[in-house]
Amino acid sequence: MADNNVAEEMLEEMPSDRVADLVEYIVCGLVDDEDAVSLDVTDGEDGSLIEVSCAEADAGRIIGRRGRTIKAIRTLARALGQRVGTSVEVEVLG
């Protein structure tokens, strides 16, 4: 019976996965080359790091003027992270 519980827990989504889905949805709406977008989620004891990789030409669109767009994305990610019980940081890799 214990084996079934372990299997069920492995199938459950990590809280950071929900945040990564939101970040991916927002980023894909901003960029020209959606196929070049990929997210790398690293879960640690103190929270999660979401690294967004994209085409070099699209990095500026994600960051925005004076960093306003990435700041807004980080704010939304942190808000959802708090709601699902995890700390989240978002970084853009051009």
N, C-alpha and C positions, 0 to 999 in steps of 0.2 A: 504494500500500500504506500510506503514511503517513496518508492520509485516514481509513482504517478505524480506525487506532489512536486518532486524535483523537476520532472518533465514539464509540468504546468508552469512552474516558476520560470523556466528557461524560455518558454514561449511568450511570457508576458513582456510587454514593452518596457524598456528602461524609461524613467522620467525624462532623461535628456533626449530620447528619440522624439518625443512630442515637440520639444523645443526645436530640435533640428529640422523637423518637418515644417514648422512655421518659418524658420529662417530660410530654408530652401524655397518655399513658396514665394516669399517676399523677393528674394534675390532673383529667382527665375523671371519674375515680373519686371525686373529692372534691366536685365542684360539683353544684348542682341543675340549672343550665342549661348543658348540654354544648355546645349550638349557639353559645353566646356565647364559647366558648373559641377563641382563635387564638394561634398562635405566630409570632413574627418572629425569624428566625435571621440574625444578621449575623456573617459570617466575616471575621476580620482576620489580620494577620501574627502577633499575639501570642495568638490564640485566638478563641473564638466567644462571642457574647452571644445568649442566648435570652430574649426578652421575651414574657411570658405575659400576654395580654389576656383579661379575663373580665368577667362581669356584676359590677357594683359590690357587690351583695349576696354574691357568692361569694368576693370577694377575701379576706375574713376567714377563710374556710374554708381557703384555700390557705396563708395566712400562719400561721394557728394561734395558740394562746395563747403569748404571749411569743416568737413567731416560730419555734416549734419545728418546725412542719410544713414551712415553707419551708427551714429549715436542713437538715432531713432530705432534702428534694428536692435541694437544692444538693449535699449530700454524695454522694448517689447519682449525680447528673449528673457531678460531678467525677471520681468513681471510674470510671464508664464512659468519660468523656472521656480519662482517662489510659490506659485499656485500648486505646482506638482511636487514641490518639496526638494528642489535641488538648486544649487548655485551655478550660474552659467556665465561664461565669458565667450565673446565672439571675436574672432580675428579674421582679417582678409589677407589672403596670399595671392598677389597679382599674377 
